[in-house]
Amino acid sequence: MGTRSPIARVRGLGAARSGVGHWGRQRLTAISNLLLVLWFIFSAIGLSGAGYAEVRAWLASPISASLMILLILSICYHARLGLQVVVEDYVHHEPARLATLVAIPLIVTALAVTCIVAVLKVSLGS
């Protein structure tokens, strides 16, 4: 005996059983975003008035560079999850939905790779 309607039981329709995992990953990335953004804000406040050389020296630290890359990965993955939900909920034209769901990971991955390469170039000094 479940909570589904009789017609849903007959048709075998129901949850796709993947929503809980998606929801959990979105909450996990939200928490990591909160912590990493707070770190970034406090670091940026500490660097206010600093020149390029000081900021580059700060980013050359393995801890700062690693946390910056984690921030980029967390934000991009969180954005990917959120955009996927928005498209699944509000885009009703099937070809447009499919094209958008394929494009989102590609665009977000390209953005993340570009940002990580920029951080590495600045931190490594090349």
VOPAGU-2260 file (C-alpha; in pm, 1 decimal, decimal comma):
REM VOPAGU-2260
SITE   aa  ch    i         X         Y         Z
SITE  MET   A    0       0,0       0,0       0,0
SITE  GLY   A    1     155,3     328,6    -108,7
SITE  THR   A    2      55,4     688,1    -129,8
SITE  ARG   A    3      17,5     682,3    -507,7
SITE  SER   A    4    -322,1     713,3    -667,7
SITE  PRO   A    5    -486,4     397,9    -806,4
SITE  ILE   A    6    -429,1     507,9   -1166,2
SITE  ALA   A    7     -59,0     572,7   -1095,7
SITE  ARG   A    8     -25,6     223,4    -950,2
SITE  VAL   A    9    -187,1      74,1   -1260,4
SITE  ARG   A   10      29,3     272,9   -1501,6
SITE  GLY   A   11     343,6     216,9   -1297,4
SITE  LEU   A   12     425,2     584,6   -1301,0
SITE  GLY   A   13     601,2     751,3   -1014,8
SITE  ALA   A   14     917,7     921,5    -907,0
SITE  ALA   A   15    1227,4     860,0   -1112,8
SITE  ARG   A   16    1410,6     778,9    -786,8
SITE  SER   A   17    1691,3    1021,9    -866,6
SITE  GLY   A   18    1553,1    1339,3    -713,0
SITE  VAL   A   19    1683,2    1276,5    -362,2
SITE  GLY   A   20    2042,4    1238,6    -479,0
SITE  HIS   A   21    2017,0    1552,4    -690,2
SITE  TRP   A   22    1865,9    1742,8    -397,9
SITE  GLY   A   23    2140,6    1621,1    -163,9
SITE  ARG   A   24    2420,6    1719,7    -403,5
SITE  GLN   A   25    2265,7    2062,7    -445,2
SITE  ARG   A   26    2251,5    2112,5     -67,7
SITE  LEU   A   27    2608,0    1985,9     -24,0
SITE  THR   A   28    2739,8    2227,8    -285,9
SITE  ALA   A   29    2537,3    2508,4    -127,0
SITE  ILE   A   30    2711,4    2447,7     206,0
SITE  SER   A   31    3054,1    2428,2      42,4
SITE  ASN   A   32    2975,8    2745,8    -153,9
SITE  LEU   A   33    2885,7    2924,4     167,9
SITE  LEU   A   34    3211,3    2827,4     338,3
SITE  LEU   A   35    3430,5    2895,4      36,1
SITE  VAL   A   36    3265,0    3227,5     -47,3
SITE  LEU   A   37    3311,0    3340,3     314,1
SITE  TRP   A   38    3679,6    3246,2     287,3
SITE  PHE   A   39    3704,9    3440,0     -38,9
SITE  ILE   A   40    3531,6    3748,8     102,3
SITE  PHE   A   41    3757,4    3761,6     406,3
SITE  SER   A   42    4061,9    3707,7     185,3
SITE  ALA   A   43    3951,5    3982,3     -54,2
SITE  ILE   A   44    3897,8    4220,2     238,2
SITE  GLY   A   45    4247,5    4139,6     358,7
SITE  LEU   A   46    4384,0    4208,4      11,2
SITE  SER   A   47    4199,0    4537,1     -37,4
SITE  GLY   A   48    4441,0    4802,5    -152,5
SITE  ALA   A   49    4700,4    4542,7    -251,0
SITE  GLY   A   50    4860,4    4552,8    -592,7
SITE  TYR   A   51    4889,6    4279,5    -851,7
SITE  ALA   A   52    5215,2    4149,4    -704,8
SITE  GLU   A   53    5061,5    4101,4    -358,8
SITE  VAL   A   54    4750,8    3932,2    -496,1
SITE  ARG   A   55    4963,9    3708,1    -716,0
SITE  ALA   A   56    5181,6    3615,6    -418,4
SITE  TRP   A   57    4867,1    3534,1    -218,4
SITE  LEU   A   58    4731,7    3319,1    -501,6
SITE  ALA   A   59    5069,5    3148,5    -543,2
SITE  SER   A   60    5018,7    2993,8    -199,8
SITE  PRO   A   61    4914,1    2629,0    -244,9
SITE  ILE   A   62    4632,0    2668,9       7,0
SITE  SER   A   63    4489,1    2981,5    -158,8
SITE  ALA   A   64    4514,3    2834,6    -508,0
SITE  SER   A   65    4357,1    2506,6    -395,5
SITE  LEU   A   66    4068,6    2679,1    -218,4
SITE  MET   A   67    4012,0    2904,2    -520,1
SITE  ILE   A   68    3993,8    2600,8    -750,2
SITE  LEU   A   69    3755,8    2429,2    -507,0
SITE  LEU   A   70    3541,1    2744,0    -506,2
SITE  ILE   A   71    3527,3    2742,2    -886,5
SITE  LEU   A   72    3438,6    2371,8    -900,6
SITE  SER   A   73    3173,4    2401,1    -630,3
SITE  ILE   A   74    3005,9    2705,7    -783,2
SITE  CYS   A   75    3006,7    2559,4   -1133,9
SITE  TYR   A   76    2867,3    2224,7   -1022,3
SITE  HIS   A   77    2600,1    2396,0    -810,8
SITE  ALA   A   78    2505,7    2615,0   -1108,9
SITE  ARG   A   79    2483,7    2308,0   -1333,1
SITE  LEU   A   80    2250,3    2132,8   -1090,1
SITE  GLY   A   81    2031,7    2439,7   -1047,6
SITE  LEU   A   82    2007,3    2514,4   -1418,2
SITE  GLN   A   83    1916,1    2152,1   -1486,9
SITE  VAL   A   84    1624,7    2173,2   -1242,8
SITE  VAL   A   85    1502,2    2500,1   -1393,8
SITE  VAL   A   86    1511,2    2357,7   -1746,3
SITE  GLU   A   87    1341,7    2032,9   -1643,5
SITE  ASP   A   88    1066,0    2224,1   -1463,6
SITE  TYR   A   89     999,3    2513,6   -1701,3
SITE  VAL   A   90    1102,6    2420,3   -2056,9
SITE  HIS   A   91     812,2    2227,1   -2203,7
SITE  HIS   A   92     921,0    2206,0   -2567,8
SITE  GLU   A   93    1099,2    1868,4   -2581,4
SITE  PRO   A   94    1367,0    1945,6   -2846,0
SITE  ALA   A   95    1457,3    2271,8   -2669,5
SITE  ARG   A   96    1469,7    2093,0   -2334,6
SITE  LEU   A   97    1699,2    1821,1   -2470,0
SITE  ALA   A   98    1930,6    2070,4   -2642,5
SITE  THR   A   99    1952,8    2283,0   -2328,9
SITE  LEU   A  100    2016,1    1984,9   -2102,1
SITE  VAL   A  101    2301,9    1880,2   -2330,6
SITE  ALA   A  102    2443,5    2234,6   -2354,3
SITE  ILE   A  103    2441,9    2313,8   -1981,1
SITE  PRO   A  104    2715,2    2067,1   -1874,6
SITE  LEU   A  105    2928,3    2155,8   -2176,9
SITE  ILE   A  106    2909,7    2530,4   -2111,9
SITE  VAL   A  107    2959,4    2499,5   -1735,7
SITE  THR   A  108    3256,4    2265,2   -1784,5
SITE  ALA   A  109    3414,7    2505,3   -2034,2
SITE  LEU   A  110    3366,1    2791,6   -1787,9
SITE  ALA   A  111    3518,0    2591,8   -1500,8
SITE  VAL   A  112    3819,8    2484,6   -1705,6
SITE  THR   A  113    3878,3    2842,2   -1823,7
SITE  CYS   A  114    3863,8    2975,2   -1467,3
SITE  ILE   A  115    4093,4    2703,2   -1333,6
SITE  VAL   A  116    4348,0    2766,2   -1609,6
SITE  ALA   A  117    4340,5    3138,5   -1523,9
SITE  VAL   A  118    4399,8    3065,3   -1154,0
SITE  LEU   A  119    4686,8    2832,0   -1237,9
SITE  LYS   A  120    4844,7    3083,2   -1477,4
SITE  VAL   A  121    4835,6    3358,3   -1216,3
SITE  SER   A  122    4945,8    3135,2    -929,9
SITE  LEU   A  123    5230,4    2974,1   -1126,2
SITE  GLY   A  124    5340,1    3304,3   -1276,0
SITE  SER   A  125    5325,5    3218,3   -1642,4
